Amino acid sequence: MTIWSPLRDIGATLPDSKVKTCEQHLAPISGWIGGRGAYLTREVAISATFGGVAFTGTPTLRLTRSDHERILASCYDGLPNEACGLLGGPALGALEEPTGVVTQVFPTSNVDASSLTYTVDGKEMLRAMRSMDEVGEVLVGCWHSHTHTEAYPSPTDVRTAAANPNWIYVIVSLKPEHGQPVLRAYRMRDGVIAEVAVDVVG
């Protein structure tokens, strides 16, 4: 994932501390220096498996049925291009470790307008951050669709996840052969992919 446009260029009016927090979410490959600098806690440490997927067991991604359906609908609405969006919820500690609970979802524009890549619009990300800040929560992850491939991170997905290593990354496959959308969630750090369980409630 990349994030479009530096905040200073889109007229951000947040306090400097909030601007810095938002800037730190932006992927380095968009030409920015830095990244979140956060690391997974010991409780969610990932066991590397060469060429495979390790299950962290925690945190389980918890979505309401309405938010689950909203994510899937946004992916279909984005066709023929990849769709994308942001996940908000509570987090723990200075590193903003997600609890797995999602309280808000924010469909966003894919400014790449591509069936192969996606870039979250920076203005829409800023609005989502403001909305979460109002309720004392943060962005805890994002989602995007794969229009013709499996719900599994691509090399580009793994590389760009380095900007936010404590986020939960949701991928929705719309591969026609499946007959229905497939939603899966991951944590990614240092090139290691760890799948987390998804619990849809309500």
Secondary structure, DSSP 4 states (H G I P E B T S, - for coil): -EE-S-GGGGT--S-HHHHHHHHHTS-GGGT-S--------GGGPPPP-TTS-EE---SPEEEEHHHHHHHHHHHHHHTTS--EEEEEE-EETTTTEE-SB--EEEEE-BTT--SS--EE-HHHHHHHHHHHHHTT-EEEEEEEEESSS-SS--HHHHHHGGGSTTSEEEEEE--GGGSS-EEEEEEEETTEEEEE-EEEE-
